Amino acid sequence: MNAKDLKRALWSGFLAPWVGAAVAFGAGVQAREPEAATPLLLAPPTSRHEFYFTRAIYTGGRGGRWGGRGSWATDYPKADRQFLVVIKRILGLDAYDYENAVALTDPEIRRYPFLYALEVGRMALTQDEVRGLRDYLLAGGFLVIDDFWGTREWEVFEYNLRKVLPGRPIVELPLDHELFHTFFEIDEIKQVPNVNQGRYGGPTWEKDGYEPRVLGIFDDDGRLMVVINWNTDLGDAWEWAEDPFYPMEYSNFAYEMGANLIIYALTH
């Protein structure tokens, strides 16, 4: 067994017990979420930590879904909390234990160098959100995009992103890019299916999003400031890794990618 295989074997053995702990935590989230007394958003964190898993609140989505909260709230907050339980153990990171959702228009967003946005195929940014996200990225922020599929959703996302970063090319990230080697060695981009398609054996794709891709946008100094996971759903694998019918292959890959994204963000 070579070093990479050993690392993967250790990871596979490591994931199960900590995901079990995460599930107990996540089950509590699911049980509490429907209650009227449960606030949509927690108060901003007052304690200081090395890392906050920060989710972008943006305009867009279909009314009536996700409790009327918009597409930004897909898988929220269970995926965020479960991801944090596992990732803290993997990386030994001093991370805030709870979700941290912040509006793109909030000046406090600059406190958080890592920002996660998903379901961006339904994004409809306001001018204030465009300005807020542009300022965040040009000030050194790092944005991770996830869970959108196919040509139509790409066109919606690209239209919004071009308003934020006009003229900046979106490029494919080659597998020899440092992002794929910051902690785990990733030598293949796996397509991570949603929970239902994963449980029932596929297909892994949705709409016409047959091929998973990881793309990026760089600033003038060559810093990677946006990572785009297209035709894949890392968030569902984080949220449902404990499900005995959801294949570990996809959960492992999603957590490996998540770990690498965080290490890259914190070191660049």
C-alpha positions in Angstrom: 0.0 0.0 0.0 1.5 3.4 -1.0 1.2 6.5 1.1 -1.8 7.8 -0.7 -3.7 4.5 -0.3 -2.8 4.4 3.3 -4.1 7.9 3.8 -7.3 7.1 2.1 -7.7 3.9 4.2 -7.1 5.8 7.4 -9.6 8.4 6.3 -12.3 5.7 5.6 -11.8 4.3 9.0 -11.8 7.7 10.6 -15.0 9.0 8.9 -17.5 6.5 10.3 -17.2 7.1 14.0 -17.1 10.9 13.7 -20.0 11.0 11.3 -21.9 9.0 13.8 -21.2 11.8 16.3 -22.2 14.3 13.8 -25.5 12.5 13.1 -26.5 12.7 16.7 -25.9 16.4 16.6 -27.6 16.7 13.2 -30.6 14.8 14.4 -31.1 17.4 17.1 -31.0 20.1 14.4 -33.7 18.3 12.4 -35.9 17.8 15.4 -35.7 21.5 16.4 -35.9 23.1 13.1 -39.7 23.0 12.5 -40.5 24.5 15.9 -41.8 28.1 15.7 -39.5 29.1 18.5 -36.4 28.2 16.6 -34.8 31.3 15.0 -33.9 31.2 11.3 -30.5 32.7 12.0 -28.4 32.5 15.1 -27.0 35.7 16.5 -23.5 36.6 15.1 -20.8 34.7 17.0 -19.2 36.6 19.8 -16.4 34.1 20.6 -13.2 34.1 18.5 -12.2 31.0 16.5 -9.8 30.1 13.7 -12.6 29.2 11.3 -16.2 29.9 10.7 -18.2 28.0 8.1 -19.9 31.0 6.7 -22.9 30.6 4.3 -23.9 33.4 1.9 -27.4 34.8 2.2 -28.4 36.0 -1.2 -31.6 36.9 -3.1 -33.1 34.2 -5.3 -35.1 31.0 -5.2 -38.6 29.8 -5.6 -41.2 30.9 -3.0 -42.5 28.2 -0.6 -39.4 26.1 -0.7 -37.0 25.8 2.3 -39.6 27.5 4.5 -39.8 30.5 2.2 -36.1 31.2 3.0 -34.7 31.2 -0.6 -32.4 28.8 -2.2 -29.4 30.0 -0.1 -30.9 27.9 2.8 -30.8 24.5 1.1 -29.6 21.9 3.6 -29.4 24.5 6.2 -28.5 24.2 9.0 -27.9 20.5 9.3 -25.3 20.3 6.6 -23.3 23.1 8.1 -23.3 21.7 11.6 -22.6 18.1 10.6 -19.8 19.3 8.3 -18.2 21.2 11.2 -18.3 18.2 13.6 -16.4 16.0 11.1 -14.0 18.7 9.7 -12.9 19.8 13.2 -11.8 16.3 13.9 -10.1 15.8 10.6 -8.1 19.1 10.6 -7.8 19.7 14.4 -9.2 23.1 13.7 -10.5 25.6 16.2 -13.8 26.1 14.4 -17.1 27.7 15.5 -19.6 24.9 16.2 -22.7 26.4 14.6 -23.9 27.7 11.3 -22.9 31.3 10.4 -25.1 32.7 7.6 -24.3 36.2 6.6 -25.9 38.5 4.0 -23.7 39.6 1.1 -24.7 43.2 2.0 -23.5 42.9 5.6 -20.1 44.7 6.2 -19.3 42.1 8.8 -18.9 39.5 6.0 -15.2 40.6 5.7 -14.5 39.0 9.1 -14.9 35.6 7.4 -12.4 34.6 4.7 -14.4 31.5 3.7 -17.8 31.8 2.1 -20.1 29.1 0.8 -23.0 29.5 -1.6 -25.2 26.9 -3.2 -28.2 26.5 -5.5 -26.9 29.5 -7.4 -28.8 28.5 -10.5 -31.7 30.4 -8.8 -29.6 33.4 -7.8 -30.9 36.9 -8.5 -28.4 39.3 -6.9 -29.4 42.9 -6.2 -27.1 45.7 -6.9 -26.1 46.0 -3.2 -25.4 42.3 -3.1 -23.3 42.6 -6.3 -21.3 45.4 -4.7 -20.9 43.6 -1.4 -19.7 40.3 -2.9 -17.3 42.1 -5.2 -15.8 44.1 -2.3 -15.5 40.9 -0.3 -13.6 39.0 -3.0 -11.3 41.9 -3.9 -10.5 42.4 -0.3 -9.2 38.8 0.0 -12.3 36.7 0.5 -12.7 33.1 -0.8 -16.0 31.9 -2.3 -17.0 28.3 -2.8 -19.9 27.5 -5.1 -21.8 24.2 -4.9 -24.9 22.3 -5.9 -26.1 23.6 -9.2 -26.7 21.6 -12.3 -26.8 21.8 -16.1 -26.8 24.5 -18.7 -29.7 26.6 -17.7 -28.6 26.9 -14.0 -25.0 27.7 -15.3 -26.4 30.5 -17.4 -28.2 32.1 -14.5 -25.2 31.8 -12.2 -22.8 33.1 -14.8 -25.1 36.1 -15.5 -24.9 37.1 -11.8 -21.2 36.4 -11.4 -20.4 38.5 -14.5 -22.0 41.5 -12.7 -19.8 40.8 -9.7 -16.5 40.2 -11.5 -16.9 41.6 -15.0 -14.2 40.5 -17.5 -12.5 37.9 -15.3 -12.3 34.5 -17.0 -13.7 31.4 -15.5 -11.2 28.6 -16.0 -11.0 24.8 -15.4 -8.8 23.9 -12.5 -6.4 21.2 -13.5 -5.8 18.3 -11.1 -2.3 19.4 -10.5 -3.5 22.7 -8.9 -2.5 23.1 -5.3 -6.1 23.1 -4.2 -6.3 19.4 -4.8 -3.2 18.6 -2.8 -3.4 20.9 0.3 -4.4 18.1 2.7 -5.8 15.1 0.8 -4.5 14.0 -2.5 -7.4 14.3 -4.9 -6.7 12.8 -8.3 -10.3 12.4 -9.7 -13.3 14.7 -9.6 -16.3 12.6 -8.5 -19.8 13.6 -9.3 -21.6 13.7 -5.9 -25.3 12.9 -6.2 -28.2 14.2 -4.1 -29.3 12.0 -1.2 -32.2 10.3 -3.0 -30.2 9.5 -6.1 -27.3 8.3 -4.0 -29.5 6.1 -1.9 -31.0 4.4 -4.9 -27.9 3.9 -7.0 -28.1 6.8 -9.4 -28.0 8.3 -11.7 -25.5 10.7 -10.2 -26.3 13.6 -12.6 -29.3 16.0 -12.8 -30.8 17.9 -15.7 -28.1 17.9 -18.4 -25.3 18.1 -15.9 -23.6 14.9 -16.9 -20.0 15.9 -16.1 -18.7 17.2 -12.8 -16.4 20.1 -13.1 -14.3 22.3 -10.8 -13.6 25.8 -12.1 -12.1 28.9 -10.7 -11.6 32.6 -11.0 -8.3 34.3 -10.1 -7.4 37.9 -9.1 -4.8 40.0 -10.7 -2.0 38.5 -8.5 -3.0 34.9 -9.4 -4.9 34.2 -6.2 -7.7 31.8 -6.5 -10.7 33.7 -5.1 -13.7 31.7 -6.4 -14.0 27.9 -6.7 -17.1 26.6 -8.6 -18.3 23.0 -8.1 -20.7 22.5 -11.0 -22.8 19.4 -11.6 -22.2 18.0 -8.2 -23.7 18.3 -4.6 -21.0 18.3 -1.9 -23.5 19.7 0.6 -25.8 16.7 0.4 -22.9 14.3 1.0 -21.9 16.3 4.1 -25.5 16.3 5.3 -26.3 12.6 4.7 -22.9 10.9 5.3 -24.4 9.0 8.2 -27.2 7.5 6.1 -26.3 3.8 5.7 -27.8 3.8 2.2 -25.8 6.8 1.0 -22.5 5.5 -0.6 -19.4 6.3 1.5 -17.5 6.9 -1.8 -19.3 10.2 -2.3 -19.2 11.2 1.4 -15.4 10.6 1.5 -14.8 12.7 -1.6 -17.0 15.5 -0.4 -15.3 15.7 3.0 -11.9 15.5 1.3 -12.8 18.4 -1.0 -14.2 20.3 2.0 -11.0 19.9 4.0 -8.8 21.0 1.0 -11.0 24.0 0.4 -10.7 25.2 4.0 -6.9 24.6 4.2 -6.5 26.4 0.9 -8.6 29.4 2.0 -6.8 29.7 5.3 -3.3 29.6 3.8 -3.9 31.9 0.8 
